Amino acid sequence: MSLVKHNAILAIGGAEDKVHGKEILHTFFERSGGTAACIGIIPCASRDPVAISGRYQQIFTDMGVTNTVVMDIRDRDQGEDPNWKTIIEPCTGVFITGGDQVRLCGLLADTPLIDIVRQRAQLGEITLAGTSAGAAVMGHHMIAGGGSGESPNRSLVDMAIGLGFVPEVIVDQHFHNRNRMARLISAMTMQPNRLGLGIDEDTCALFEGDGSFQVIGKGVVTVVDPSTMTHTNEPDITAADPLSAHGLGLHLLAHGDRFDINHRQILATNR
């Protein structure tokens, strides 16, 4: 019996293995159609888009992909070009590189290109992956920047509107590697109707079409669930005051663990 690989959305915490087993990138390659894939690369978050797109092109070519296209967009007018529709149509996978998520959204938010990518990804017509900044933009709400290493407070996190590929979540990346727990908790007190995902480096949350995600990679996906929160002082304090948040749900998910976003619960794994 052959296994059918369905399209998926991959939020990668950054610094994914590009040299050895390449597990996460190989998963993206397989979910995009393997050697039959046509992969579009969006390097707009990077200040050196030629170098970063070239590196990913080489990785996918080495895996056996013969058809890659780079969407090197440097200004808003380019992103609004309707011709992107014909370029994106044959793509079976789209990969968004790292860099600066604010730059990425500034160039691509509300453009025909990103609207088509979002629609096709949500319909399961393509596999979409974003690493680092490319993962930060996954939700409707986005962590645009902020600090680490201090108590949770509103000034610790800058929020903005993301690209809305998986609108229910707010993603923070390089998570434990850069000590960002306080930042994500601060964000969740401001957006209690969303689900917070802190994704470590070389780690991925792979979203299936059924509203669940699975963890792959070397680290942990930290889930901060504010749906169980019974109290926060967030509306009543100044930006620099310490936050209180009672009853937050917290899960640490490692390789193979699965989580149901809609019902906010761990799913059984086949171990």
Secondary structure, DSSP 8 states (H G I E B T S, - for coil): --------EEEE-S---SSS--HHHHHHHHHTTGGG-EEEEE-TTSSSHHHHHHHHHHHHHHHT--EEEE----SHHHHT-TTHHHHHTT-SEEEE--S-HHHHHHHHTT-HHHHHHHHHHHTTSSEEEEETHHHHTSSSEEEEEE--SS---GGGEEEEE---SSTTEEEEESTGGGT-HHHHHHHHHH-TTSEEEEE-TTEEEEE-TTSEEEEEESS-EEEEEGGG--EE-GGGS-TTS---EES-EEEEE-TT-EEETTTTEEE----
